[in-house]
Structure formats: structure tokens, C-alpha cells
Amino acid sequence: MKTSKKNILAALFAMMFLVIATAGVAMAEESIIGTIAEKGEIIVLDAADGTYVLEGSDTTPEMVGKTVKVTGTIAEKDNMRIINVLSMEEVTD
């Protein structure tokens, strides 16, 4: 009986570790380059791999039409990719 409890506890700890490890990966910061656009009242980043809705304090309408590098955490909700913007800088070539 004691071995069974140990196995169950070991399995639970392993599962908790996997959940914590994958949550950390999902919240990692990413940088994406694209063009800022307005879609109605929403500001988005049009990038090579698709469109991202921008959220956060660094989203600004003055950047519309400019190519920028956006850094933030990405989440998916209702089939939309959302970036919680941590920083945004204009890209000049």
C-alpha cells in the first residue's frame, strides 16, 4: 500500500511540474516585426505570419502605418492572436 501511495504522489508531482513548465513557455516574451494598422477601434500588427491584436499601455495610434518591432507575450483567444505589448519600436531600414 505504501508503494502505491508513493507512486501516486510521484505521478502527481510529475504532472504538476509539466503544467508549470508549459505555462512558463506559453508566457515567454516574443518579438514580432510588422506594420501597425487600425481595424475599426482596434489596433493590430500585420506581420508575415498573420494579424495580432495589440493590448497594453504601449499601443499607440501614432504608429499606424509604420513598420515596428513589438515585444510582448502572446495569447490566443477566440481564434485571435493577442499580444500584451511590453515594448514597441519603429523599424527603420
C-alpha positions as CSV (number, residue, x, y, z in Angstrom):
1,M,0.0,0.0,0.0
2,K,2.9,2.4,0.8
3,T,4.4,1.8,-2.6
4,S,1.1,2.6,-4.3
5,K,0.9,6.0,-2.4
6,K,4.5,6.8,-3.3
7,N,3.8,6.1,-7.0
8,I,0.6,8.2,-6.9
9,L,2.5,11.1,-5.3
10,A,5.4,10.8,-7.7
11,A,2.9,10.9,-10.7
12,L,1.1,14.0,-9.2
13,F,4.4,15.8,-8.8
14,A,5.4,15.0,-12.3
15,M,2.1,16.3,-13.7
16,M,2.4,19.5,-11.7
17,F,5.9,20.0,-13.0
18,L,4.8,19.6,-16.6
19,V,1.9,22.1,-16.1
20,I,4.2,24.7,-14.6
21,A,6.9,24.1,-17.2
22,T,4.5,24.5,-20.1
23,A,2.8,27.6,-18.6
24,G,6.2,29.3,-18.4
25,V,6.8,28.5,-22.1
26,A,3.4,29.9,-23.1
27,M,4.1,33.2,-21.4
28,A,7.6,33.8,-22.8
29,E,8.3,37.1,-24.4
30,E,8.4,37.2,-28.2
31,S,9.4,39.9,-30.7
32,I,7.5,40.3,-34.0
33,I,8.0,42.8,-36.8
34,G,5.1,44.0,-38.8
35,T,3.0,47.1,-39.8
36,I,0.6,48.7,-37.4
37,A,-3.0,49.1,-38.7
38,E,-6.4,50.2,-37.4
39,K,-9.3,47.8,-37.8
40,G,-12.2,49.8,-36.5
41,E,-11.3,50.8,-33.0
42,I,-8.8,48.0,-32.6
43,I,-5.0,48.5,-33.3
44,V,-3.4,45.4,-34.8
45,L,0.0,44.3,-36.0
46,D,0.0,42.9,-39.6
47,A,3.0,40.5,-39.6
48,A,4.3,37.9,-42.1
49,D,2.6,35.1,-40.2
50,G,-0.7,36.8,-39.6
51,T,-2.5,39.6,-37.7
52,Y,-2.1,40.2,-34.0
53,V,-4.4,42.3,-31.8
54,L,-2.4,44.7,-29.7
55,E,-3.1,45.2,-26.0
56,G,-1.3,47.1,-23.3
57,S,-0.1,50.6,-22.5
58,D,2.5,50.7,-25.3
59,T,-0.2,50.6,-28.1
60,T,-0.5,54.0,-29.7
61,P,-2.4,55.3,-32.7
62,E,0.5,57.4,-33.8
63,M,2.3,54.3,-35.0
64,V,-0.4,53.4,-37.5
65,G,1.1,52.7,-41.0
66,K,4.7,52.3,-39.6
67,T,6.8,49.2,-39.5
68,V,7.6,48.3,-35.9
69,K,9.1,45.6,-33.7
70,V,6.7,44.6,-31.0
71,T,7.8,42.7,-27.9
72,G,5.3,41.0,-25.6
73,T,3.5,37.9,-24.5
74,I,1.2,36.2,-27.0
75,A,-2.0,34.5,-26.1
76,E,-4.8,33.0,-28.3
77,K,-8.4,33.8,-27.6
78,D,-11.5,33.2,-29.8
79,N,-9.3,32.3,-32.8
80,M,-7.3,35.6,-32.5
81,R,-3.7,36.1,-31.5
82,I,-3.3,38.8,-28.9
83,I,0.0,40.5,-27.9
84,N,0.2,42.1,-24.5
85,V,2.7,44.7,-25.6
86,L,5.7,45.3,-23.4
87,S,7.6,47.5,-25.8
88,M,7.3,48.8,-29.4
89,E,9.9,50.5,-31.5
90,E,9.9,51.7,-35.1
91,V,12.0,49.8,-37.5
92,T,13.9,51.9,-40.0
93,D,15.7,50.3,-43.0
